[in-house]
Amino acid sequence: MKSDPRAQDPGPALAPEGAEPIGPDGLTVGRTAALVGVSVKSLHHWDTIGLVRPSGRTWAGYRVYSGDDVARIHRVLVYKELGFPLAEIGRILDDPGTSARDHLRRQRTELVERITRLQKMVGAVDRMMAASDTGMRLTPQEQVEIFGDDWQPSWVEEAEDRWGGSAQWAQYAERAADMTPQDWKDAAAATHALNADFAAAQRAGTAPGSGEANALAERHRALLSTYFDCTHAMHACIGRMYVDEPGYAEHYDAVAPGLTVWLRDVIFANAAAHGVDPASATWE
């Protein structure tokens, strides 16, 4: 009489702490799915593509997962969590020159790198949270001292009410949180210098679309990009807003009469030179 092959098994395989040990026959697909936290459909798919195939058999001939199979599933799950595609995971696990310890070492390295990336993301979120509701860490008094007596701190709050839900405002809030008072002073000085150059170019009769005018437009777009990524289409929208909204028109016309319309035309011509139709440009 033949002996039961299960009697030759040395004992249950190791299982994760708290889990039911794998018996001499192994685990069925359903029990394995429940143990590792994946769907039966996923295990069937991994079996079909050869990623993890149940290597054991019950006495009745049913395929079951051994302890080594379950360990391989756990390695697959780690690599999958790290973002590796299944085909690449298969190549990594089946590399004959890589031992199980090498896999663990590689997984640990990948996890540490991911933790570092996530910590940087958390840091970015923390910086945004540390910024004031307006995205500016300057006190109202500091704002007036840096931007001039005609500066109204309420303007930033009004801007947040208007654009606070946009991706550009999120960029501004994060970048503003990193800016020191000296950074703001430098930005204000650059703005004043650019406005003076605008007025000088307008008085000199510089034509929109000329090389000099386009260079000034690019300086203006680069200055805006200090706070958020400003495309040529967005720049055209801003130029249109300068003319359409009285507050902006009053500001630029105070620098030089008629400067607002001239600046809009300069921005429009530069946008057109970069393939953007100013008349139909939309905020991206």
Secondary structure, DSSP 8 states (H G I E B T S, - for coil): ----GGGGS-S-B---TTS--B-TT-B-HHHHHHHHT--HHHHHHHHHTTSS---EE-TTS-EEB-HHHHHHHHHHHHHHHTT--HHHHHHHHT-TT--HHHHHHHHHHHHHHHHHHHHHHHHHHHHHHHS-TTS--S-HHHHHHHH-TT--THHHHHHHHHHTTSHHHHHHHHHHHH--HHHHHHHHHHHHHHHHHHHHHHHTT--TTSHHHHHHHHHHHHHHTTTS---HHHHHHHHHHHHHSHHHHHHHHHHSTTHHHHHHHHHHHHHHHTT--TTT----
